[in-house]
């Protein structure tokens, strides 16, 4: 079987004024699914991890001022992201990865 032969599923992300879609191999979703999670939950979990990782990197591992040009302080953005992360996973991003500063 080649990559072109793998079944994909379409996932749509929406906000109040924009949307985007992506095609994801079903086999990848199966690989990442825990229990009987639905595809949107798996993708949302991965998105939350990615967002938390990106803001963590911006705050703790980047040179310069990552909040230059933003309306909010980057540490406040990280705190708000971590609050949402904790709601979803019952753990902070740093605790879940056993990585703190």
VEXVEX-751767 format. One line per field, with one value per residue: residue number from 1; residue in three letters; x, z, y of N, C-alpha, C in turn. Coordinates in steps of 0.001 Angstrom, whole numbers. Each point is the difference from the previous one (the first is absolute). Example, Ala and Ser with C-alpha at 12.3 -4.5 7.8 and 13.67 -1.06 7.14 Angstrom:
BEGIN
seq: 1|2
type: ala|ser
neast: 13190|-350
nup: 7800|-720
nnorth: -5690|1050
caeast: -890|820
caup: 0|60
canorth: 1190|1190
ceast: 900|-770
cup: 0|730
cnorth: 1200|1090
//
This chain:
BEGIN
seq: 1|2|3|4|5|6|7|8|9|10|11|12|13|14|15|16|17|18|19|20|21|22|23|24|25|26|27|28|29|30|31|32|33|34|35|36|37|38|39|40|41|42|43|44|45|46|47|48|49|50|51|52|53|54|55|56|57|58|59|60|61|62|63|64|65|66|67|68|69|70|71|72|73|74|75|76|77|78|79|80|81|82|83|84|85|86|87|88|89|90|91|92|93|94|95|96|97|98|99|100|101
type: unk|unk|unk|unk|unk|unk|unk|unk|unk|unk|unk|unk|unk|unk|unk|unk|unk|unk|unk|unk|unk|unk|unk|unk|unk|unk|unk|unk|unk|unk|unk|unk|unk|unk|unk|unk|unk|unk|unk|unk|unk|unk|unk|unk|unk|unk|unk|unk|unk|unk|unk|unk|unk|unk|unk|unk|unk|unk|unk|unk|unk|unk|unk|unk|unk|unk|unk|unk|unk|unk|unk|unk|unk|unk|unk|unk|unk|unk|unk|unk|unk|unk|unk|unk|unk|unk|unk|unk|unk|unk|unk|unk|unk|unk|unk|unk|unk|unk|unk|unk|unk
neast: 861|-336|676|33|214|576|-987|-625|-14|-1047|827|-1056|771|-767|-19|-288|1222|453|458|435|432|127|779|-479|1090|-993|997|280|-1246|-69|1173|-626|-985|-526|-262|-1168|1097|-709|14|-1078|-255|378|-587|-1041|164|259|-1053|-648|509|-283|-1164|-171|434|-739|-986|139|204|-1039|-571|309|-158|-423|688|292|-852|-497|-236|1120|-756|-44|-1310|451|302|1127|427|-791|506|1219|-250|-560|1024|845|-745|-61|1317|67|-889|760|1189|-586|830|1007|322|577|-1048|-803|822|-262|-394|811|-311
nup: 0|-812|223|-1313|499|907|725|-377|973|-251|545|512|-28|969|-332|668|-482|291|-999|304|-998|508|-816|769|-103|-284|-627|-271|-285|-661|-494|-88|-346|1099|107|311|40|-236|-1321|138|924|-784|-1030|770|493|-1215|-404|1095|-193|-1283|328|959|-858|-949|872|467|-1220|-357|1110|-74|-1303|-6|-979|649|-414|364|956|-656|14|1131|85|166|1277|-493|1190|-242|-1226|497|956|-923|-794|1025|281|-1293|-40|1175|-545|-1070|610|826|-752|562|-999|865|801|-1040|-357|1300|-357|849|258
nnorth: -1177|973|1115|-96|-1218|770|-494|1110|892|728|878|616|1075|469|1288|1102|248|-1208|-726|-1207|-712|-1222|-678|-952|-741|-804|-606|1268|277|-1151|396|1168|-802|528|-1279|544|751|1057|18|773|-903|-982|579|230|-1221|-441|680|-407|-1223|110|533|-902|-897|560|229|-1240|-414|735|-438|-1283|-80|1252|504|1093|922|-1196|918|300|1062|-686|-149|-1231|-88|-464|463|1057|27|-226|895|773|-256|145|1057|269|-131|640|823|-70|127|842|702|642|799|835|-173|106|966|240|1232|597|1268
caeast: -861|766|-622|-1152|-1087|-580|-1266|104|-1234|72|-293|-228|174|-807|-184|-1174|112|922|83|1049|-169|1198|-173|860|-137|-767|941|671|-973|-75|1236|21|-1234|-21|-1356|-1023|-49|-413|1037|182|636|1420|618|-20|1039|1297|78|268|1407|830|-90|700|1426|480|91|1054|1262|150|287|1151|1107|243|805|-729|-1296|-1022|-1287|91|-1080|-1246|-792|48|1295|148|-183|-1447|-502|373|-829|-1356|70|163|-1281|-846|645|-342|-1416|-154|804|159|1416|639|867|1310|-92|-243|1266|1045|955|-378|1025
caup: 0|-38|680|-808|178|1343|154|782|452|-5|1258|-202|1161|-226|978|-383|-1304|-919|131|-760|-3|-260|-215|919|-187|1044|734|990|1072|724|758|1087|772|1248|289|-1029|-364|-1349|-762|391|1314|-201|-672|945|994|-629|-192|1297|286|-887|405|1280|-260|-712|884|952|-693|-181|1289|730|-821|-1179|170|-267|634|-838|15|-752|-969|466|935|1320|446|-362|1195|215|-1023|442|1158|-480|-739|960|703|-886|-55|1238|-75|-935|344|1459|311|-749|-1078|559|828|-854|-661|1021|-483|562|36
canorth: 1177|1249|1138|423|-953|105|727|1227|618|1451|661|1423|870|1200|1062|780|655|-673|-1453|-664|-1452|-775|-1433|-741|-1456|-674|-850|846|207|-1276|-129|975|-68|-760|-451|203|1417|355|696|1405|66|-316|1146|1124|-259|253|1452|623|-283|813|1402|140|-154|1189|1162|-329|255|1446|633|-529|-492|829|1202|1225|211|-634|700|1253|172|-610|794|-635|-462|-1412|-825|-95|-916|-1348|-349|-274|-1263|-1081|-174|-812|-1311|-698|-388|-1116|-1167|-89|133|1080|-449|-316|-1207|-1158|-330|-47|1004|1287|1061
ceast: 898|-755|-1242|-1214|-688|-1278|247|-1379|214|-402|-117|139|-754|98|-1237|98|986|-73|1156|-278|1347|-382|1012|-178|-735|920|764|-927|-117|1218|-18|-1222|172|-1445|-932|-150|-443|1111|134|688|1496|711|47|1059|1381|182|332|1438|911|9|746|1509|561|130|1067|1370|243|411|1363|1216|277|868|-856|-1321|-1101|-1333|62|-1103|-1317|-719|76|1429|92|-160|-1484|-640|314|-878|-1425|-46|115|-1287|-943|550|-381|-1460|-165|669|194|1462|539|862|1351|-33|-174|1296|1149|1139|-424|1180|-86
cup: 0|741|-755|187|1361|-21|844|452|13|1372|-298|1323|-294|1170|-441|-1417|-971|210|-848|72|-247|-162|871|-282|1187|837|1053|1179|840|901|1251|915|1250|290|-1164|-381|-1444|-680|407|1356|-112|-617|935|1083|-562|-246|1311|421|-827|396|1311|-198|-668|916|1068|-613|-162|1301|542|-855|-1229|368|-300|745|-869|0|-723|-1055|404|957|1425|312|-246|1204|336|-1003|399|1167|-426|-768|962|792|-841|-128|1230|38|-838|506|1505|440|-757|-1107|557|850|-842|-705|981|-397|551|-15|1307
cnorth: 1226|1096|469|-899|114|827|1241|442|1507|532|1489|730|1289|962|769|561|-654|-1508|-510|-1493|-650|-1457|-733|-1486|-624|-885|802|265|-1267|-197|872|-60|-848|-367|249|1477|178|808|1472|160|-256|1198|1208|-183|327|1498|695|-236|895|1463|244|-91|1247|1205|-246|306|1499|681|-428|-349|853|1194|1223|40|-595|730|1339|43|-632|940|-538|-420|-1509|-929|-158|-957|-1436|-450|-343|-1322|-1169|-243|-863|-1424|-817|-424|-1273|-1274|-204|31|1201|-606|-427|-1270|-1257|-448|-176|927|1343|954|724
//
